[in-house]
Amino acid sequence: MAEEILTEHWGKISELVVVPYTDGRFVVKVGDRQLFSKADTGRFPTKGEMARLMSQA
């Protein structure tokens, strides 16, 4: 997923941080804005979903 995001948005991203959680959380943020939460959706993002959400951010 990180590779997909970096490939799609390589000129716009200065930093990509992956923070592992042991409690099953999966959250994607741009700055302070949350784009995706497994807790809210009950699932992991689908292929291409994160790149699309980042394009809309």
Secondary structure by P-SEA (a helix, b strand, c coil): caaaaaaaccccccbbbbbbbccbbbbbbccccccccccccccccccaaaaaaaaac
